[in-house]
Amino acid sequence: MVNRVEFLIKSLLLILVIVSPILPTLSSKYVSVEEPLVSSNYVVVIEVKGTIDYGIAELVKEGIAQAEALNGVLVIVLDTPGGYLDAAEEIVALIRQSRVPVIGFVYPKGAWSAGTLILLATHVAAMAPGTIIGSMQPVMYNPATGEYQPVNFSKIIEPVRKLAETLAKLRGRNVTAATKFVTENLNLEASEALKYNVIEFIANNVNDLISKINGYLVKIDTGSSIKLVLDNPEIIYYGGSIRARVIHFLSDPIINGILATLGIMIILFSILSGHFVVTPIGIALLILSLVGTGFSANTASLALIIIGAIALSVELFVTPGFGVLGFTGILMIAIGMALMPLYTPGWVVSGEYQKMLFWTAIFFAVVMGVFTGFVVYKAIQAKRKPPTLRPDMVGKIGRAVDDIKSGGEGFVIVDGEYWRAKSTEDIKAGDKILVIGKEGPLLLIKKHSLEKK
């Protein structure tokens, strides 16, 4: 029995010695080798045309959210002369944070300046034949004259150059070309960009691009490798929400300047003239102009809705009729709702905005509750307080407002105040009267002696 146990133990030890060198290899096969994820058969396409501004940044953000919801691919079609540097940098950050592949496609003319920077940030870069990219040197725009002036300050140029180099290195592209885009305003046509390893594909249109990138392996910034499986995919052209379109409209330098100027002038006019009913209009125009300069659209949306609600409440419950305040309030609420961050494709407000809206509502509810309680308390206190007649009213001279018969009642004016009075003799409207005492809340009066004939 003992011999059998020893034989069994020795056999197990022998098997363990033989197999042990193989175990690390088998283990590493499943731990170190990462199988690529496979993208679904959806392609979301957004078109970036004209100036790249904060509205375009919002469009890209929504496009990425749409693609992530479908677990698909986002294609950004670029046809732009450039735009705001900070808006382009925001788009670059959005692409790097994306959980789905983002493909940049220059079509049909070209993507210069900020457009080239965005193309360098995309996971896959492509161009149509005859299109051009480059000229990334920052410039300053003067909205008064419409002129562009190159910026030569190293404090501005160097960060842009470094960002371009970093993106090129990250995507495995030509770092030298990325540098020359900024320092020498290098321009490359599609075939040259492909030759010098600035882009990965040349395609005639979106459909041709999709067929060429089918099966391509993309590594996104999260570290995941995604294989593009795009066999007859469903292509969704997304044009952006109302919010993105409004921000894009407000970002126009001319529109932005007009709104800011009108807002300041209206506020100054209302203060100097005393016509405060037009103040909300000036405030609304100023807020909209701030949105066009990159101010948080979420905060602006909330401010417009709150100010609009206050203006509308004042119009309905304080001032008679329906005029400037009411119309302004409705318009501000409508624009504020248009600027709300709605997730696509449904009408769902983002969690961050919901949280901000909740705490803002709590704050205003507490403030308005305290204010309303104070007003009600004062009103009750004033109502319970018995009417008093100042001792010095006796002997005062006033004027009758109504015809008052002997023993009858009517209104008189004493020291500029209206009082209800009871007369001891007939008095006509306009006669001078003398206060001789009181009876409850009523003044006791008689005709002033000078009025007697």
C-alpha positions in Angstrom: 0.0 0.0 0.0 2.8 2.4 0.9 4.7 1.6 -2.3 1.6 2.4 -4.3 1.2 5.8 -2.6 4.9 6.6 -3.1 4.6 5.7 -6.8 1.5 7.9 -7.1 3.3 10.9 -5.5 6.4 10.4 -7.6 4.3 10.2 -10.7 2.5 13.5 -9.9 5.8 15.3 -9.2 7.2 14.0 -12.5 4.2 15.3 -14.4 4.4 18.7 -12.6 8.1 19.0 -13.5 7.4 18.2 -17.1 4.4 20.5 -17.4 5.6 23.5 -15.3 7.8 25.1 -18.1 4.7 25.1 -20.3 2.3 26.7 -17.9 3.7 30.3 -18.1 3.5 30.1 -21.8 -0.1 28.9 -21.8 -1.0 31.6 -19.2 0.7 34.4 -21.1 -1.2 33.5 -24.3 -4.5 34.7 -22.8 -3.1 37.5 -20.6 -0.7 39.4 -22.8 -2.4 39.0 -26.2 -5.4 41.4 -26.5 -8.1 40.4 -28.9 -9.3 43.5 -30.8 -12.9 44.7 -30.3 -15.1 44.8 -33.3 -17.1 47.9 -34.2 -20.8 47.6 -35.1 -22.1 48.3 -38.5 -23.1 51.9 -38.0 -21.4 55.0 -39.4 -22.3 58.5 -38.2 -21.3 61.3 -40.5 -21.0 65.0 -39.5 -20.0 67.8 -41.9 -17.7 70.6 -40.7 -18.1 73.5 -43.1 -16.9 77.1 -42.8 -15.4 78.5 -39.7 -14.5 76.1 -36.8 -16.1 77.6 -33.7 -17.8 76.6 -30.5 -20.9 75.5 -32.3 -18.8 73.1 -34.4 -17.2 71.8 -31.2 -20.7 71.1 -29.8 -21.5 69.3 -33.1 -18.5 67.1 -32.8 -19.4 66.3 -29.2 -22.9 65.3 -30.2 -21.6 63.3 -33.1 -19.3 61.3 -30.8 -22.1 60.7 -28.4 -24.3 59.5 -31.2 -21.6 57.1 -32.5 -20.9 55.8 -28.9 -24.6 55.2 -28.4 -24.6 53.0 -31.6 -21.2 51.5 -30.9 -20.3 52.7 -34.4 -17.8 54.9 -36.1 -17.8 58.7 -36.5 -16.7 60.3 -39.8 -15.9 64.0 -39.7 -16.0 65.5 -43.2 -13.8 68.6 -43.2 -14.2 71.5 -45.6 -12.9 74.5 -43.7 -10.5 77.4 -43.9 -9.9 77.1 -40.2 -11.3 78.8 -37.1 -10.8 79.5 -33.4 -7.8 77.8 -31.9 -9.5 77.1 -28.5 -12.5 75.5 -30.3 -10.1 73.3 -32.3 -8.3 72.3 -29.2 -11.6 71.4 -27.6 -12.4 69.2 -30.6 -9.0 67.5 -30.3 -9.7 66.7 -26.7 -13.1 65.3 -27.6 -11.6 63.0 -30.2 -8.9 61.8 -27.8 -11.6 61.0 -25.2 -13.8 59.2 -27.6 -14.5 55.5 -27.0 -15.2 54.9 -30.7 -13.0 55.4 -33.8 -13.1 58.9 -35.3 -12.2 59.2 -39.0 -11.3 62.5 -40.5 -12.0 63.0 -44.2 -11.1 66.1 -46.2 -13.7 66.7 -48.8 -14.4 68.3 -51.3 -11.9 71.3 -51.2 -9.6 71.3 -48.2 -9.0 71.7 -44.5 -6.5 74.4 -43.5 -5.3 75.7 -40.1 -7.6 74.4 -37.4 -9.0 71.9 -39.8 -5.6 70.3 -40.3 -5.1 70.2 -36.5 -8.4 68.2 -36.2 -7.4 65.9 -39.0 -4.1 65.1 -37.2 -6.0 64.2 -34.1 -8.4 61.7 -35.8 -7.7 58.0 -35.5 -7.8 57.5 -39.3 -7.0 60.4 -41.7 -8.2 60.5 -45.3 -8.4 63.0 -48.1 -10.2 63.2 -51.4 -8.1 63.7 -54.6 -7.2 67.3 -55.2 -7.9 68.5 -51.6 -5.3 70.4 -49.6 -4.3 70.6 -46.0 -1.8 72.8 -44.1 -1.1 76.4 -43.2 -1.5 76.0 -39.4 0.3 79.2 -38.3 -2.1 81.0 -35.9 -3.5 84.3 -37.1 -5.4 87.2 -35.4 -8.8 88.3 -36.9 -10.0 92.0 -36.7 -13.8 92.0 -36.9 -13.8 95.7 -37.6 -11.7 95.5 -40.7 -12.1 91.8 -41.6 -8.3 91.5 -41.9 -6.1 88.5 -40.7 -2.7 89.1 -39.3 -0.2 86.2 -38.7 0.9 85.7 -35.1 4.6 85.5 -34.5 4.6 85.2 -30.8 6.5 82.1 -29.7 4.2 81.8 -26.6 1.3 81.1 -29.0 3.1 79.3 -31.8 5.1 76.9 -29.7 2.2 75.2 -28.0 0.4 74.7 -31.3 3.6 73.3 -32.8 4.1 70.9 -29.9 0.4 69.8 -30.0 0.7 69.1 -33.8 3.9 67.1 -33.2 2.4 65.2 -30.3 -0.7 64.2 -32.3 1.4 63.1 -35.3 3.6 61.0 -33.1 0.6 59.5 -31.3 -1.0 58.4 -34.6 2.3 57.2 -36.1 2.4 60.0 -38.7 5.1 62.3 -40.1 6.2 64.5 -37.3 8.4 66.7 -39.5 5.4 67.6 -41.8 3.3 68.4 -38.7 6.0 70.8 -37.5 6.3 72.5 -40.9 2.5 73.0 -41.0 2.9 75.4 -38.1 6.4 76.9 -38.6 6.5 77.2 -42.4 2.8 77.1 -43.4 3.4 73.9 -45.4 0.6 72.8 -47.7 0.1 69.3 -49.0 -2.1 67.9 -51.7 -3.8 64.5 -51.1 -1.2 62.4 -52.9 1.6 64.2 -51.2 0.0 63.8 -47.8 -0.3 60.0 -48.4 3.3 59.8 -49.7 4.7 61.6 -46.7 2.7 59.5 -44.2 0.4 62.4 -43.0 -2.8 60.5 -43.9 -3.7 56.8 -44.3 -6.2 56.8 -47.2 -7.3 58.6 -50.3 -11.0 58.2 -51.2 -13.3 59.8 -53.7 -16.3 60.2 -51.3 -17.7 58.9 -48.1 -18.9 55.6 -49.5 -15.5 55.0 -51.1 -13.8 55.8 -47.8 -16.0 53.4 -45.9 -15.2 50.6 -48.3 -11.4 51.3 -48.0 -11.3 51.4 -44.2 -13.3 48.2 -43.8 -11.3 45.7 -41.8 -8.8 48.4 -40.7 -7.4 48.0 -37.2 -7.7 51.2 -35.2 -6.1 51.9 -31.7 -8.0 54.6 -29.8 -6.6 56.6 -26.9 -8.2 54.4 -24.3 -5.7 51.7 -25.3 -8.3 49.5 -27.0 -7.8 48.2 -30.5 -10.9 48.2 -32.6 -11.4 46.4 -35.9 -13.7 48.3 -38.3 -16.3 45.9 -39.7 -18.2 48.0 -42.2 -20.0 45.6 -44.6 -22.9 47.6 -46.1 -23.1 49.7 -42.9 -26.0 52.0 -42.0 -24.9 55.5 -42.7 -26.4 58.2 -40.5 -25.9 61.9 -41.5 -26.2 64.0 -38.4 -26.7 67.7 -38.7 -26.5 68.7 -35.0 -29.1 69.8 -32.4 -30.7 73.2 -32.2 -28.2 74.0 -29.4 -25.3 73.4 -31.7 -26.8 75.5 -34.5 -27.6 78.4 -32.1 -24.1 78.4 -30.7 -22.6 78.3 -34.2 -24.8 81.3 -35.2 -23.8 83.3 -32.1 -20.1 82.5 -32.7 -20.0 84.6 -35.8 -17.8 87.6 -34.9 -20.1 90.1 -36.6 -23.2 88.7 -34.9 -21.4 88.5 -31.6 -20.2 92.1 -31.8 -23.7 93.4 -32.7 -25.3 91.6 -29.8 -22.7 92.8 -27.3 -23.0 96.4 -28.4 -26.8 96.4 -28.4 -26.9 94.8 -25.0 -24.6 97.4 -23.4 -26.5 100.3 -25.1 -29.9 99.0 -23.9 -28.8 98.5 -20.3 -27.3 102.0 -20.2 -30.4 103.5 -21.7 -32.6 101.7 -19.2 -30.5 103.0 -16.3 -30.3 106.6 -17.5 -33.9 106.9 -18.6 -35.5 104.9 -15.8 -37.2 102.6 -18.2 -36.2 99.4 -16.4 -38.6 97.2 -18.3 -36.2 96.9 -21.2 -33.3 95.9 -18.9 -33.9 92.1 -19.4 -33.5 92.6 -23.2 -30.0 94.1 -22.7 -29.1 91.3 -20.2 -30.3 88.6 -22.6 -28.3 90.1 -25.5 -25.1 90.3 -23.4 -25.5 86.6 -22.3 -26.0 85.5 -25.9 -22.9 87.4 -26.9 -20.9 85.7 -24.2 -22.0 82.3 -25.5 -20.5 83.3 -28.9 -17.1 83.9 -27.2 -16.9 80.5 -25.5 -18.9 81.1 -22.3 -20.6 78.0 -20.9 -23.8 77.4 -22.9 -25.2 75.4 -19.9 -24.8 78.4 -17.5 -26.2 80.8 -20.2 -29.2 78.5 -20.7 -30.0 78.4 -17.0 -29.5 82.1 -16.6 -31.8 82.9 -19.6 -34.6 80.6 -18.3 -34.4 82.0 -14.8 -34.3 85.7 -15.9 -37.1 85.0 -18.5 -39.3 83.4 -15.8 -38.8 86.4 -13.5 -39.6 88.9 -16.3 -42.7 86.9 -17.2 -43.8 86.7 -13.6 -43.4 90.4 -13.1 -45.4 91.1 -16.2 -48.3 88.8 -15.2 -48.5 89.6 -11.5 -47.1 93.1 -11.0 -47.5 95.2 -14.1 -50.9 95.5 -15.8 -51.5 94.0 -19.3 -48.9 92.2 -21.4 -46.1 94.1 -22.9 -42.3 94.2 -23.3 -41.5 92.2 -20.2 -43.8 89.4 -21.1 -42.6 89.1 -24.6 -39.0 89.3 -23.5 -39.6 86.6 -20.8 -41.1 84.2 -23.3 -38.3 84.8 -25.8 -35.6 84.3 -23.1 -37.1 81.1 -21.9 -37.4 79.8 -25.5 -33.7 80.6 -26.3 -32.6 79.1 -22.9 -34.4 75.9 -23.7 -32.8 75.8 -27.1 -29.4 76.0 -25.5 -30.1 73.1 -23.1 -27.7 70.2 -23.5 -29.9 67.5 -24.9 -28.4 64.0 -25.5 -28.9 62.7 -29.0 -30.9 60.9 -30.4 -33.5 61.4 -27.6 -34.6 64.4 -25.6 -32.7 63.6 -22.5 -30.9 66.3 -20.5 -27.4 65.5 -19.5 -26.8 64.4 -15.9 -24.4 67.3 -15.2 -27.0 69.8 -16.3 -29.7 68.1 -14.3 -27.6 68.4 -11.2 -26.9 72.1 -11.8 -30.6 72.7 -12.5 -31.6 70.8 -9.4 -29.4 72.8 -7.0 -30.2 76.1 -8.7 -33.9 75.3 -8.3 -33.4 74.5 -4.6 -31.5 77.8 -4.1 -34.1 79.9 -5.8 -36.9 78.0 -4.0 -35.3 78.7 -0.6 -34.7 82.4 -1.5 -38.2 83.0 -2.9 -39.7 81.1 0.1 -37.9 83.2 2.6 -38.8 86.4 0.7 -42.5 85.4 0.3 -42.7 84.5 4.0 -41.3 87.9 5.0 -43.8 89.7 2.7 -46.7 87.7 4.1 -45.6 88.4 7.7 -45.3 92.1 7.1 -48.7 92.2 5.3 -50.4 90.4 8.2 -48.7 92.6 10.7 -49.8 95.7 8.9 -53.4 94.4 8.6 -53.7 93.6 12.3 -52.3 97.0 13.3 -55.2 99.3 14.2 -55.4 102.6 12.2 -53.9 105.5 14.2 -54.4 109.2 13.9 -51.4 111.3 14.6 -52.1 113.7 17.4 -50.8 116.6 15.4 -53.5 116.0 12.8 -56.0 118.0 14.9 -55.9 121.6 13.8 -54.5 120.8 10.4 -56.0 122.5 7.3 -56.8 120.5 4.2 -59.1 120.5 1.2 -62.2 118.6 0.4 -62.1 116.1 -2.5 -65.8 115.3 -2.5 -69.0 117.2 -1.8 -69.8 116.2 1.8 -73.2 116.9 3.4 -73.6 117.6 7.1 -73.2 114.2 9.0 -72.0 112.6 5.7 -68.7 111.1 4.7 -66.2 111.8 1.9 -62.5 112.1 1.1 -60.3 115.0 2.0 -56.6 115.8 1.5 -54.5 116.7 4.5 -50.7 117.2 4.3 -50.8 115.5 0.8 -52.5 112.4 2.1 -56.0 111.1 1.4 -58.3 110.6 4.4 -61.9 109.6 4.8 -63.7 112.2 6.8 -67.0 113.0 8.4 -68.3 116.6 8.3 -70.4 118.6 10.8 -71.7 120.8 8.1 -72.2 121.0 4.3 -68.9 121.2 2.4 -68.3 121.4 -1.3 -65.4 119.9 -3.2 -62.5 122.3 -3.2 -63.4 124.0 0.1 -60.8 124.3 2.7 -61.4 122.2 5.8 -60.2 122.1 9.4 -59.6 118.9 11.3 -61.3 119.1 14.7 -60.9 115.5 15.9 -61.5 111.8 15.0 -64.1 109.1 15.2 -62.5 105.7 14.8 -60.6 105.8 11.5 -62.5 108.9 10.3 -61.4 112.5 10.6 -64.0 114.9 12.0 -63.9 118.1 10.0 -65.6 121.4 9.5 -65.4 124.1 6.9 -62.4 126.4 7.5 -63.4 129.7 9.0 -61.7 131.6 6.1 -64.2 130.0 3.7 -67.2 131.4 5.6 -69.0 134.3 4.0 
